[in-house]
Amino acid sequence: MIKSITITNHLNESITMNLESPESSGFSILSIDGLGPPKANVEKTEMSLMDGAVYNSARAQSRNIVFSLRFHFPSNTKIEDLRQKSYKYFPLKQRVKIVIETDNRTCETYGYVESNEPNIFSKESGTTISVICPSSYLLSTQINSTEFASIDPLFEFPFSNESLTEKLLEFSEISGYTTNAINYTGDVEIGLVMYIHAVGNVVNPEIFKLEPGPSQSIKIDTDRLLALTGEGIHSGDDIIISTIKGSKYAILIRDGVITNILNCLEKYPDWFQLSRGDNIFTYTAESGQLNLQFKIENQVAYEGI
């Protein structure tokens, strides 16, 4: 069951339309179309000497979400105020963020307002709003983070050192796990963002996706990085690699300066995609592997609510 819809306009102004208490927003939701799985375009070729056709490819279409709203107003509110309030949160041509909260999941998408058509002379005033969403799928609002090698803080207050000769206090502990699994529960495959932080010199780090399917890898060529920036990977460097479709990139952040290092990846990198189930990743380096801290972040993609 849908609990609420939150709309955030291009000015970062938000309104939450609660289905159980429409008086809080002034909008009563009569229906919403376009929250189920989108349609797919299936490309095929008709053959002259055989029945049927041959499958070529398929792709999911963009999503069109249509809100049918009725104005719900107390005695001190005018219908005209609510009509203009809908213009504020659904501005024509502008980008809006839509967050849908249900009993089982909370997910989001974004789109551009195609139309806002109020029925001004109707006895029961309301409006119909159409939002075109370029993305086919809904994404989880929560970002999952999976850490491999990292520094775990251990120092706490109050503290005491029970020995005058032994070093018993631990400020932190370095966890050196180079292999970890991401359990993905989404309906469709999705890309991810990898974060690499160096605490020392590293040569040619390489990231592998071992399962499911055949092994895939992305390798950073430090010789190319040296030619581009004048230095290889050293302490304090941060490297971020995104494999999200439509937003693939590889950047280096050094001393607050962002550098595009896409050309420093070895030829034909495998742009990892998470598939349902356990996805196993590991990483290595020709030297300096213990100088790497590594984590992966991802959202979950759903076909519909």
NUTORPA-600086 format. One line per 5 residues: number of its first residue (from 1); their letters; for each residue x, y, z of C-alpha. Coordinates in Angstrom, 3 decimals, always signed. Layout:
! residues N
NUM) A) X:Y:Z | ...
//
This chain:
! residues 305
1) MIKSI) +0.000:+0.000:+0.000 | +1.217:+3.496:-0.867 | +1.674:+5.646:+2.219 | +2.879:+8.959:+0.823 | +4.327:+10.773:-2.187
6) TITNH) +6.977:+13.465:-1.677 | +7.647:+15.977:-4.454 | +10.771:+18.168:-4.486 | +10.911:+20.908:-7.115 | +13.922:+22.453:-8.850
11) LNESI) +14.305:+24.982:-6.001 | +14.598:+22.140:-3.455 | +11.163:+22.919:-1.985 | +9.302:+19.785:-0.891 | +5.730:+18.756:-0.190
16) TMNLE) +4.546:+15.388:+1.144 | +1.113:+14.170:+0.063 | -0.026:+11.680:+2.685 | -2.788:+9.403:+1.447 | -4.285:+9.002:+4.931
21) SPESS) -4.306:+12.725:+5.799 | -4.716:+14.835:+2.629 | -5.544:+17.910:+4.697 | -1.862:+18.197:+5.684 | -0.837:+19.028:+2.099
26) GFSIL) -4.134:+20.187:+0.606 | -3.984:+17.550:-2.132 | -6.022:+14.358:-2.108 | -4.585:+11.693:-4.428 | -7.332:+10.049:-6.490
31) SIDGL) -5.020:+7.890:-8.632 | -1.448:+7.597:-9.910 | -0.595:+5.957:-13.231 | +2.915:+4.839:-14.177 | +4.211:+3.312:-10.935
36) GPPKA) +4.254:-0.260:-12.260 | +6.859:-1.798:-14.586 | +7.442:+0.261:-17.758 | +6.787:-1.027:-21.255 | +9.587:-2.508:-23.358
41) NVEKT) +10.413:-1.993:-27.024 | +11.156:-5.412:-28.515 | +13.027:-5.206:-31.813 | +12.596:-8.128:-34.221 | +13.150:-8.973:-37.878
46) EMSLM) +10.522:-10.628:-40.054 | +11.928:-13.461:-42.188 | +10.553:-14.182:-45.657 | +11.046:-17.968:-45.556 | +9.958:-18.756:-42.014
51) DGAVY) +7.048:-18.168:-39.710 | +7.286:-15.566:-36.989 | +10.316:-13.347:-36.517 | +13.885:-13.285:-35.150 | +14.540:-11.410:-31.908
56) NSARA) +17.128:-8.617:-32.156 | +17.060:-6.618:-28.936 | +14.836:-5.074:-26.290 | +14.940:-1.968:-24.142 | +12.717:-0.486:-21.462
61) QSRNI) +10.911:+2.746:-22.279 | +10.942:+5.921:-20.236 | +8.312:+6.249:-17.511 | +5.280:+8.574:-17.556 | +3.785:+9.210:-14.105
66) VFSLR) +0.352:+10.863:-14.087 | -1.161:+12.246:-10.858 | -4.902:+12.809:-10.513 | -5.340:+15.189:-7.577 | -8.345:+16.730:-5.865
71) FHFPS) -7.951:+19.909:-3.882 | -8.651:+19.321:-0.203 | -9.026:+22.631:+1.602 | -10.193:+23.806:+5.022 | -12.576:+26.739:+5.382
76) NTKIE) -9.792:+29.342:+5.557 | -8.150:+28.218:+2.293 | -9.206:+29.206:-1.221 | -9.307:+26.825:-4.155 | -7.230:+29.315:-6.095
81) DLRQK) -4.466:+29.084:-3.470 | -4.246:+25.302:-3.854 | -4.299:+25.520:-7.636 | -1.358:+27.910:-7.574 | +0.331:+25.721:-4.965
86) SYKYF) +0.322:+22.907:-7.520 | +2.102:+25.232:-9.974 | +4.796:+25.809:-7.336 | +5.612:+22.154:-6.713 | +4.998:+20.964:-10.295
91) PLKQR) +6.547:+23.786:-12.382 | +6.176:+23.248:-16.110 | +9.328:+21.973:-17.904 | +11.288:+21.815:-14.647 | +12.870:+18.777:-12.997
96) VKIVI) +11.118:+17.325:-9.956 | +12.131:+14.503:-7.647 | +9.460:+11.959:-6.721 | +9.791:+9.774:-3.614 | +7.231:+6.986:-3.123
101) ETDNR) +6.868:+5.361:+0.287 | +5.003:+2.049:+0.527 | +4.690:-0.708:+3.116 | +7.568:-2.687:+1.570 | +9.942:-0.124:+0.080
106) TCETY) +10.793:+3.526:-0.360 | +12.013:+4.452:-3.829 | +12.598:+7.511:-5.954 | +12.882:+8.803:-9.477 | +13.057:+12.157:-11.178
111) GYVES) +11.249:+13.627:-14.134 | +10.191:+16.755:-15.971 | +6.695:+18.214:-15.708 | +4.945:+17.784:-19.047 | +1.584:+19.269:-18.097
116) NEPNI) -0.514:+20.548:-15.194 | -4.178:+20.681:-16.195 | -6.519:+21.976:-13.463 | -10.281:+21.665:-13.988 | -10.979:+25.241:-12.980
121) FSKES) -14.755:+25.286:-13.544 | -15.496:+21.870:-12.063 | -17.654:+21.464:-8.964 | -14.917:+19.284:-7.425 | -11.747:+21.157:-8.211
126) GTTIS) -8.523:+19.297:-8.856 | -5.789:+18.827:-11.414 | -4.086:+16.192:-13.563 | -0.291:+16.375:-13.686 | +1.949:+14.464:-16.096
131) VICPS) +5.656:+13.918:-15.336 | +8.017:+12.350:-17.914 | +10.780:+10.332:-16.222 | +13.813:+9.539:-18.449 | +14.848:+6.611:-16.213
136) SYLLS) +12.912:+3.402:-16.739 | +13.291:+2.201:-13.160 | +12.705:+3.364:-9.603 | +15.732:+3.536:-7.293 | +16.011:+2.925:-3.569
141) TQINS) +16.468:+6.093:-1.531 | +19.034:+4.321:+0.658 | +22.591:+3.847:-0.621 | +24.180:+0.532:+0.355 | +27.859:+0.680:+1.320
146) TEFAS) +30.160:-2.372:+1.336 | +33.621:-1.883:+2.817 | +36.618:-4.059:+2.022 | +39.822:-2.633:+3.523 | +39.229:+0.232:+5.920
151) IDPLF) +40.288:+1.718:+9.259 | +37.969:+0.836:+12.161 | +38.069:+3.384:+15.033 | +38.605:+1.760:+18.459 | +39.568:+4.606:+20.802
156) EFPFS) +36.858:+5.459:+23.335 | +36.345:+7.643:+26.388 | +36.845:+6.995:+29.255 | +40.111:+5.181:+28.622 | +42.923:+3.673:+30.664
161) NESLT) +46.226:+1.979:+29.989 | +46.691:-0.819:+32.517 | +50.431:-1.097:+31.918 | +53.319:+1.363:+32.152 | +55.520:-0.731:+29.856
166) EKLLE) +53.151:-2.247:+27.287 | +51.219:-0.340:+24.633 | +47.688:-1.548:+25.329 | +45.653:+1.338:+23.917 | +44.348:+0.828:+20.361
171) FSEIS) +43.352:+3.941:+18.450 | +42.252:+2.040:+15.345 | +42.542:-1.238:+13.493 | +43.205:-1.757:+9.802 | +40.951:-4.443:+8.311
176) GYTTN) +42.625:-5.941:+5.255 | +39.781:-7.875:+3.637 | +40.345:-7.772:-0.098 | +37.312:-9.913:-1.019 | +33.696:-9.258:-0.144
181) AINYT) +30.199:-10.044:-1.424 | +27.345:-7.672:-2.227 | +23.904:-9.240:-1.954 | +21.747:-7.431:-4.500 | +17.952:-7.727:-4.244
186) GDVEI) +16.845:-5.483:-7.123 | +14.650:-6.381:-10.079 | +17.138:-5.271:-12.762 | +20.904:-4.865:-13.045 | +22.469:-1.621:-11.847
191) GLVMY) +25.874:+0.045:-11.846 | +27.897:+1.028:-8.787 | +30.426:+3.539:-7.496 | +33.852:+2.401:-6.235 | +35.911:+4.490:-3.812
196) IHAVG) +39.676:+3.938:-3.484 | +41.744:+5.793:-0.875 | +45.533:+5.422:-0.775 | +47.554:+5.677:+2.442 | +50.843:+5.018:+0.625
201) NVVNP) +52.308:+4.335:-2.805 | +50.395:+1.880:-5.009 | +51.289:+0.433:-8.422 | +48.679:-0.764:-10.933 | +45.680:-1.588:-8.721
206) EIFKL) +43.065:-3.867:-10.291 | +39.487:-4.610:-9.250 | +37.791:-7.894:-10.131 | +34.188:-9.046:-10.186 | +34.461:-12.793:-9.721
211) EPGPS) +30.823:-13.898:-9.602 | +28.226:-14.302:-11.007 | +29.252:-14.990:-14.597 | +32.770:-14.814:-16.061 | +35.448:-12.810:-14.250
216) QSIKI) +35.584:-9.086:-15.087 | +38.158:-6.444:-14.187 | +39.035:-2.748:-14.157 | +42.736:-1.872:-13.903 | +44.311:+1.523:-13.263
221) DTDRL) +47.576:+1.993:-15.185 | +49.840:+4.064:-12.911 | +52.284:+4.710:-15.783 | +49.527:+6.541:-17.648 | +48.609:+8.340:-14.427
226) LALTG) +52.247:+9.399:-14.030 | +52.279:+10.779:-17.577 | +48.997:+12.639:-16.998 | +49.564:+14.111:-13.526 | +53.310:+13.827:-12.978
231) EGIHS) +52.873:+11.305:-10.135 | +51.537:+7.800:-9.606 | +49.176:+6.840:-6.794 | +50.480:+8.030:-3.426 | +49.278:+8.775:+0.092
236) GDDII) +46.176:+10.956:+0.258 | +44.908:+10.178:-3.247 | +41.238:+9.342:-3.758 | +40.005:+7.586:-6.878 | +36.300:+7.275:-7.681
241) ISTIK) +35.032:+5.035:-10.491 | +31.358:+4.923:-11.504 | +29.902:+2.154:-13.683 | +26.344:+3.563:-13.664 | +24.870:+3.612:-17.169
246) GSKYA) +24.645:+7.173:-18.423 | +27.073:+8.364:-15.717 | +30.308:+6.413:-16.171 | +33.499:+8.135:-15.083 | +36.871:+7.746:-13.358
251) ILIRD) +38.312:+10.672:-11.410 | +41.305:+11.359:-9.181 | +40.987:+13.760:-6.239 | +44.416:+15.009:-5.151 | +44.946:+18.032:-2.894
256) GVITN) +41.372:+19.116:-3.588 | +41.845:+19.052:-7.378 | +39.640:+16.747:-9.475 | +41.239:+15.150:-12.558 | +39.536:+13.002:-15.185
261) ILNCL) +41.584:+9.770:-15.359 | +39.311:+7.773:-17.663 | +42.228:+7.355:-20.089 | +44.321:+5.859:-17.263 | +42.134:+2.750:-17.192
266) EKYPD) +43.432:-0.160:-19.240 | +41.747:-0.673:-22.610 | +38.238:-2.142:-22.666 | +37.433:-2.073:-18.938 | +34.468:-4.107:-17.747
271) WFQLS) +31.876:-1.686:-16.414 | +30.575:-3.843:-13.566 | +26.827:-4.271:-13.130 | +25.210:-5.826:-10.060 | +22.791:-8.679:-10.740
276) RGDNI) +20.361:-10.363:-8.361 | +22.069:-12.495:-5.724 | +25.630:-12.463:-4.380 | +28.146:-10.419:-6.383 | +31.717:-11.175:-5.294
281) FTYTA) +34.441:-8.538:-5.705 | +38.140:-8.505:-4.913 | +41.092:-6.260:-5.649 | +44.867:-6.484:-5.902 | +47.899:-4.405:-6.922
286) ESGQL) +51.375:-5.084:-8.268 | +52.717:-3.391:-5.128 | +51.218:-1.462:-2.219 | +48.038:-3.489:-1.903 | +47.974:-2.935:+1.875
291) NLQFK) +48.040:+0.821:+1.217 | +44.546:+0.706:-0.281 | +41.212:+1.357:+1.401 | +38.308:+0.274:-0.777 | +34.518:+0.406:-0.668
296) IENQV) +31.578:+0.054:-3.063 | +28.285:+1.965:-2.946 | +25.122:+1.107:-4.829 | +21.403:+1.736:-4.991 | +18.732:-0.868:-5.752
301) AYEGI) +16.710:-0.643:-8.979 | +13.051:-1.729:-9.058 | +10.744:-2.211:-12.033 | +7.891:-0.710:-10.012 | +6.440:-0.406:-6.527
//
